[in-house]
Amino acid sequence: MSFTIVKIDEIFLPHIKAKTDIKQEDLMDSKDLANLITNLLELPRNMEVSEIIINRKKSK
């Protein structure tokens, strides 16, 4: 098992630098995403997470 350590906020910054129309408040909170990943890593060893899909819903 290998991990790459990055600041979780760096994952969300490229859209800002690219000047996209995504608003910061529409993004998933980085702490929530970090908790999700931590919880997945704490699963029993006989379980496997093969894919994580995070779909963005359009806000109203």
C-alpha positions as CSV (number, residue, x, y, z in Angstrom):
1,M,0.0,0.0,0.0
2,S,1.4,3.4,-0.9
3,F,0.2,6.9,-0.2
4,T,0.9,10.3,-1.5
5,I,0.6,13.0,1.1
6,V,-0.8,16.3,-0.2
7,K,-2.7,19.2,1.4
8,I,-6.3,18.3,0.9
9,D,-7.0,21.9,-0.2
10,E,-4.6,21.6,-3.1
11,I,-7.0,19.1,-4.6
12,F,-9.7,21.9,-4.9
13,L,-7.4,24.7,-6.1
14,P,-6.9,23.9,-9.8
15,H,-10.5,25.0,-10.7
16,I,-9.7,28.4,-9.1
17,K,-6.5,28.8,-11.1
18,A,-8.3,27.7,-14.3
19,K,-10.9,30.4,-13.7
20,T,-13.8,28.0,-14.0
21,D,-17.3,28.9,-13.0
22,I,-17.3,26.5,-10.0
23,K,-18.0,28.4,-6.8
24,Q,-16.0,27.6,-3.6
25,E,-19.2,27.1,-1.6
26,D,-20.3,24.4,-4.1
27,L,-17.2,22.3,-3.3
28,M,-17.2,19.5,-0.8
29,D,-15.6,20.6,2.5
30,S,-12.0,19.4,2.6
31,K,-12.4,18.1,6.2
32,D,-15.3,16.0,5.2
33,L,-13.3,14.5,2.3
34,A,-10.4,13.8,4.6
35,N,-12.7,12.1,7.1
36,L,-14.2,9.9,4.3
37,I,-10.7,8.8,3.2
38,T,-9.6,8.1,6.8
39,N,-12.8,6.1,7.5
40,L,-12.1,4.0,4.3
41,L,-8.5,3.3,5.5
42,E,-9.8,2.1,8.8
43,L,-12.0,-0.7,7.3
44,P,-11.0,-4.2,8.2
45,R,-8.2,-5.7,6.1
46,N,-10.5,-8.3,4.6
47,M,-12.5,-5.5,2.9
48,E,-11.4,-3.8,-0.2
49,V,-12.3,-0.3,-1.5
50,S,-11.8,-0.6,-5.3
51,E,-13.3,2.7,-6.4
52,I,-14.5,6.0,-4.9
53,I,-16.8,8.1,-7.0
54,I,-17.8,11.6,-5.9
55,N,-20.4,13.1,-8.2
56,R,-21.0,16.8,-8.2
57,K,-24.7,17.8,-8.1
58,K,-25.7,21.1,-9.5
59,S,-26.8,23.4,-6.7
60,K,-30.1,25.2,-7.0
